[in-house]
Amino acid sequence: MKQTRYTFPLLALALLLVAASTIEWDQPPETTEPQNVEPVFTGFRKVDDYPLYVVHYNGDYGFSEYLATGETTLTGGFYRPGCTVFTASGGGMTLMERNFDFPSNPALLLYTNPPDGYASVSMVDLGYFGYSLDSLPQEDDLGSLLTAPYMPFDGMNEKGLVVSMAAIPEALAPESDGKTTIGEIQAIRLLLDYAEDVDEALTLLTEYNVEMTTPPIHYMITDRSGESMVVEYLRGEMHVIREEMPYQVMTNFVIQGSQTGPDAPCWRYRAVHRGLEASNGAVSAGEAMDLLSEASQSNTIWSIVYETSTGEMHVAMGCSYERVHTFSLNLTEGSP
C-alpha cells in the first residue's frame, strides 16, 4: 500500500487565550513590548482530498473545569454511525483499528497537549462544527474548532492508550449523586487526557456519571501491554468485557449477553473475527488495514490503525486503501 508519512513533534505548552488587561496611562508608554503568544491552532494543513485535515491545538481547552461541572456549550445528539473496531496483540505489538462509517463530512486529525494531562491525537468529524464537503474549514477562520478536543471519536495518547466508540441500540449508565455528569463522547477525552492503561481508564469511568444521548454507544479501550476491554452501560450498570484471546472485536450490537465470534449478529464483526482468528491476532498494520477494508461500507469516512508501541497511526479516507497516510505521536513514560 502507498504510504505518505508525516511526523509531528509535540508542541510546547502555550496559553489558549490571553486576556489583555486595560491599563489607563496619564501619558502613553514610550515603548510597547511585543506579545509573543503562540496561536491556538498551528500546523493546519489539508493532507487528503476526501478531505482530511491536520492541526495542533496548543494549550488548555478547559477540560478540567468541564470535569468539575459537566457544563459545556456543546450540543448533544448525533446520527447513528456504523463502526467496526478491533484490537490485535498476537504478533508482539498491539494495534487498535477502526472504521468510522457515517454520512460524508470532512475529518480532522487533532493533536492536543493539555498542561495537566497527556498529549494525544484523535479523529474528529467536522460535521459537528458546521463544516461539510461544500463548506470546508479555512486556516484563517478556525474559531468554531475551539471545542474540537471535546469531540474525539477515537484516539491515542502518549502512553499508548487507545480509545474508540461504536453506536449500539441501547445503553443506560449508572447515576450517582455527588458525581459530575459528562457526555458520552467527552468520556473519550477524559481517558485520553488522564488514563495511562486500561485499569486507570476503568477507574476514571467509575468516577463520573456518563450521559448517553442519541445514539448510545459502547467503548473499546486498549493499552501498550495488549490489554483490552469493551465497556458497556446497560440498565444502569457498567459491564466490562475482556477476551482471553489476543484480539477483540466490537461493532454495533450489545456484546453483553449476545453471541460473539463466528455467530455474532453482524457481518462486519464476523468478517474481522474470522481474519483475527486465522492469525491468532498476529497482524501487521497493513494486514489490519486489509481487514478494515473487508469490513468497510460505502459510507466509511475513515479507517485508522493505531500502533500502541510506536505511536504511529495509519489513516485511509473514504475507502481509498491504496493511499494510506502515516502520522506519529511521541510516546512517553511516567506521569504527565
Order of alpha helices (4+ residues) and beta strands (2+ residues): beta-beta-beta-alpha-beta-beta-beta-beta-beta-beta-beta-alpha-alpha-beta-beta-beta-beta-beta-alpha-alpha-beta-beta-beta
